[in-house]
Amino acid sequence: MTTRRQLLTTGVALSALAAWPQVRAQAWPARPLRLIVPFIPGSAPDVIARGLSERLTASLGQAVVIENKPGAGGNIGLDAIAKSPADGYTIGLGTSSLSINPWLYRKVPYDPIEDFTPINNTYAMPHALIVQADSPIKSVPDLVRELKANPGKFNYASGGNGSGAHLCAELFKAMAGVDIVHVPYRGAPEIITAVIGGSALCGFPTLSTAVPLVKGGKIRCIGVTGPKRNAALPDAPPVGETVQGFEVVSWFGIVAPGKFPAEVAGRIDAEIQKALADPAFRQKVQADGTEIVGLGHKEFPAYLRQDLQKWKRAVELSGAKVD
């Protein structure tokens, strides 16, 4: 027969077990965190990650250290995130590459669902269609006419095979019915260098990368890839006004290895949401064309599943494939 003393003892033990996740969450973080960025320093994802790392460092009381692991359209860095210990001390910057690459590459070294814990889908970012500042091409219709008159003569620059800029251009080719040669680089800053230097006629860097150089007169933006004009470059119309149905918007957010501690994911999500609610932080983020999303750790997994299916269709339409 169970005694009152035994019931009390059992109750205390169960209460301690129930409180254990909260105790662990309160003790975390006990040391610096690593934030893996699958792209080069200076790229739009890197800039976004550094802004988030500064806020998390301040709110968590531990340094959040950026570690750039670029290459293979983000696959090297994504694989590093997936294979890191799920101990609460390694997180990473996820981007649309996580949704695109499983369909674009013949094989990726990770499972986009099982190997990641989505924490916060933080931002959305259109791309900018850019040409040289003094180019005779002043609009998307100008570009389409030039490419149709000279099939296969010109190059476009991308941030690497499988990058958002690559898929943007391949979709543009397919939907506009033009022929232009792909030249992959290692990141968005190199797209701009190639266009300025004339080794590429055009490119689709992320809007945040392009905005300062467009405003500084270094390059010309003839269109944006979102469904509407962007406040950062209000004179640039959507590419979809010329190429019907064309739309590409990339997402950026914080992810972690699969089986990441749920209470830690919730804490990181909460700290990001606090930053996104700060008017000064929002204004700073949105100045370069970035759009705030703030989809939390409970909703983000469903979004990722839907996004994977969306990009599957987009990749099939583009015809792009990378070995």
C-alpha positions in Angstrom: 0.0 0.0 0.0 1.3 3.4 -0.9 2.0 5.6 2.1 1.4 9.4 2.3 5.2 9.8 2.7 5.8 7.9 -0.5 3.3 10.0 -2.4 4.9 13.2 -1.1 8.3 11.9 -2.1 7.1 11.0 -5.6 5.4 14.3 -6.0 8.5 16.2 -5.1 10.5 14.1 -7.6 8.0 14.7 -10.4 8.0 18.4 -9.7 11.7 18.5 -9.9 11.7 16.7 -13.2 9.0 19.1 -14.6 11.1 22.1 -13.5 14.3 20.7 -15.0 13.8 22.3 -18.5 13.2 25.6 -16.8 16.3 25.3 -14.7 18.4 24.5 -17.8 16.9 27.4 -19.7 17.7 29.7 -16.8 21.3 28.5 -16.7 21.7 28.9 -20.4 23.8 30.4 -21.9 26.8 29.6 -19.8 29.3 30.3 -22.6 29.5 32.1 -26.0 27.3 30.9 -28.9 28.4 30.3 -32.5 26.3 31.6 -35.4 27.3 29.9 -38.7 26.7 32.0 -41.8 26.7 30.0 -45.1 27.9 33.0 -47.2 30.9 35.3 -47.4 31.6 38.3 -45.2 30.0 41.4 -46.6 27.1 39.5 -48.3 23.5 40.4 -47.4 23.1 37.2 -45.3 26.3 38.1 -43.4 25.1 41.7 -42.7 21.8 40.4 -41.5 23.5 37.8 -39.3 25.8 40.4 -37.7 22.9 42.7 -36.9 21.1 39.8 -35.2 24.3 38.6 -33.4 24.8 42.1 -31.9 21.2 42.1 -30.5 21.5 38.6 -29.2 24.9 39.3 -27.6 23.4 42.2 -25.7 20.2 40.4 -24.6 21.7 37.1 -23.7 24.8 38.4 -21.9 27.1 36.1 -23.9 28.9 36.7 -27.2 27.3 35.4 -30.3 30.2 34.8 -32.7 29.9 34.8 -36.4 31.5 32.0 -38.3 31.4 32.3 -42.1 31.3 29.0 -44.0 30.6 29.9 -47.7 30.5 27.7 -50.8 28.2 25.4 -52.9 25.3 27.8 -52.8 25.1 27.7 -49.0 25.4 23.9 -48.7 28.7 23.9 -46.9 27.4 26.2 -44.2 24.1 24.5 -43.9 25.7 21.1 -43.6 27.9 22.6 -40.8 24.8 23.8 -39.0 23.1 20.4 -39.4 26.0 18.4 -38.1 26.8 20.6 -35.1 26.0 19.4 -31.6 22.4 20.2 -30.6 23.6 21.5 -27.3 22.2 25.0 -27.5 25.4 26.7 -28.4 25.4 26.5 -32.2 22.8 28.3 -34.3 22.9 29.4 -38.0 21.5 31.7 -40.5 19.0 29.9 -42.7 18.0 31.4 -46.0 15.9 30.4 -49.0 18.8 28.2 -50.0 17.5 25.7 -47.4 14.3 25.4 -49.5 15.9 25.7 -52.9 19.0 23.4 -52.7 17.3 20.1 -52.2 15.6 20.5 -55.6 18.4 22.4 -57.4 21.3 20.1 -56.4 21.3 16.4 -57.4 22.3 15.6 -53.8 22.6 17.6 -50.6 24.3 16.3 -47.4 21.5 17.1 -45.1 17.7 16.7 -44.7 16.1 20.2 -44.8 13.4 19.1 -42.3 14.9 16.4 -40.0 18.4 18.0 -39.6 17.2 21.5 -38.6 15.3 23.3 -35.9 13.6 26.4 -37.3 13.7 29.2 -34.7 12.7 32.4 -36.3 11.9 33.4 -39.9 13.1 36.9 -39.4 13.2 38.8 -42.7 12.1 38.7 -46.3 14.2 40.2 -49.1 13.5 40.9 -52.8 16.4 41.0 -55.2 17.4 43.9 -57.5 18.0 43.5 -61.2 21.1 45.6 -61.8 23.1 46.8 -64.8 26.0 49.3 -65.2 25.2 52.8 -64.1 25.9 54.2 -67.6 24.4 51.3 -69.5 22.0 52.1 -72.4 19.7 49.5 -70.8 17.4 51.6 -68.6 14.4 49.3 -68.1 13.4 45.6 -68.0 11.9 45.9 -71.5 15.2 47.3 -72.7 17.1 44.3 -71.2 14.6 41.7 -72.7 15.0 43.3 -76.2 18.8 43.3 -76.0 18.9 39.7 -74.9 16.5 38.5 -77.5 18.5 40.3 -80.2 21.7 38.7 -79.0 21.0 35.2 -77.7 23.9 33.7 -75.8 26.2 36.8 -76.2 26.0 38.2 -72.7 26.8 36.9 -69.2 24.9 37.3 -65.9 26.7 37.1 -62.5 25.3 35.2 -59.6 26.4 34.6 -56.0 27.1 30.9 -56.8 25.3 27.9 -58.0 22.1 27.5 -56.1 22.1 31.0 -54.7 18.9 33.2 -54.8 20.6 35.3 -57.5 21.2 32.2 -59.6 17.6 31.0 -59.4 16.2 34.5 -60.0 18.2 34.7 -63.3 17.2 31.2 -64.4 13.6 31.9 -63.8 13.9 35.2 -65.6 15.5 33.4 -68.6 12.7 30.8 -68.7 9.8 33.2 -68.2 11.2 36.0 -70.5 12.3 33.5 -73.2 15.9 34.9 -73.3 19.4 33.3 -73.5 22.1 34.6 -71.2 25.2 32.8 -69.9 25.6 32.1 -66.1 28.9 33.0 -64.4 28.9 32.0 -60.7 30.8 33.9 -58.1 31.1 33.4 -54.3 28.6 36.0 -53.1 26.5 39.0 -53.9 29.3 41.6 -53.6 31.0 39.9 -56.5 27.9 40.2 -58.6 28.1 43.9 -58.3 31.9 44.0 -59.0 31.3 41.9 -62.2 28.5 44.2 -63.4 30.5 47.4 -62.7 33.6 45.9 -64.4 31.6 44.8 -67.4 32.3 41.1 -67.2 28.5 40.6 -66.6 25.7 42.5 -68.3 23.4 42.1 -65.3 22.7 40.3 -62.0 20.2 39.8 -59.3 21.9 40.6 -55.9 19.7 40.9 -52.9 18.2 44.4 -52.5 20.1 45.2 -49.4 23.4 44.6 -51.1 22.5 46.8 -54.1 20.7 49.7 -52.4 23.8 51.7 -51.2 25.5 51.4 -54.6 22.4 52.3 -56.5 21.9 55.4 -54.4 25.6 56.2 -54.8 25.3 56.0 -58.6 27.7 53.0 -58.9 25.0 50.7 -60.5 21.5 51.1 -61.9 18.5 49.1 -60.6 16.0 48.5 -63.4 13.6 46.3 -61.4 12.9 44.5 -58.2 11.7 40.9 -57.8 9.0 41.4 -55.2 5.3 41.8 -56.0 5.4 45.6 -55.5 7.8 48.5 -55.5 10.1 48.6 -52.5 10.4 51.8 -50.3 14.2 51.7 -50.5 14.2 52.0 -54.3 10.8 53.4 -55.2 11.7 54.2 -58.8 12.4 50.5 -59.7 9.2 48.7 -60.8 8.6 45.0 -60.2 10.2 42.8 -62.9 6.8 41.1 -63.0 5.3 44.1 -64.7 7.3 43.1 -67.8 7.6 39.4 -67.3 4.2 38.3 -66.2 4.1 36.1 -63.1 7.8 36.6 -62.2 8.3 37.0 -58.4 11.2 35.9 -56.2 11.5 36.9 -52.5 14.2 35.3 -50.3 13.8 34.7 -46.6 16.4 34.9 -43.8 16.1 33.5 -40.4 17.7 31.7 -37.5 17.9 27.9 -37.5 19.7 25.3 -35.4 20.7 21.7 -35.6 17.9 19.1 -35.4 16.8 18.0 -31.9 17.9 21.4 -30.5 16.6 22.0 -27.0 13.1 23.4 -27.3 13.4 25.7 -24.3 16.5 27.3 -25.8 14.9 27.7 -29.2 12.0 29.4 -27.5 14.4 31.8 -25.6 16.3 32.8 -28.8 13.0 33.3 -30.6 11.8 35.5 -27.8 14.9 37.6 -27.9 14.7 38.1 -31.6 11.0 39.1 -31.3 12.0 41.8 -28.7 14.6 43.2 -31.2 12.0 43.2 -34.0 9.6 45.2 -31.8 12.1 47.9 -31.2 11.2 50.9 -33.5 14.8 52.0 -33.8 15.9 48.5 -34.8 13.1 48.1 -37.3 13.9 51.4 -38.9 17.5 50.5 -39.3 16.7 47.1 -40.8 14.1 48.4 -43.3 16.3 51.2 -44.6 18.0 48.9 -47.1 14.8 47.3 -48.4 14.6 44.4 -45.9 11.1 43.4 -44.9 10.4 42.3 -41.3 8.6 38.9 -40.9 9.3 37.6 -37.4 7.6 34.2 -37.8 8.3 32.3 -34.6 9.6 28.8 -33.7 6.0 27.4 -33.5 5.0 28.6 -37.0 8.3 28.5 -38.8 8.4 24.7 -39.3 5.1 24.7 -41.3 6.3 27.7 -43.4 9.5 25.8 -44.2 7.6 22.8 -45.4 5.4 25.0 -47.6 8.4 26.9 -48.9 10.1 23.7 -49.9 7.2 22.8 -52.2 7.0 26.3 -53.6 10.7 26.2 -54.6 10.4 22.7 -56.0 7.9 24.1 -58.6 10.1 27.1 -59.2 13.3 25.1 -59.8 11.4 22.8 -62.1 10.1 25.8 -64.1 13.6 27.3 -64.3 15.1 24.1 -65.6 18.2 24.8 -63.4 20.2 21.8 -62.0 23.6 21.7 -60.3 25.8 18.6 -59.9 
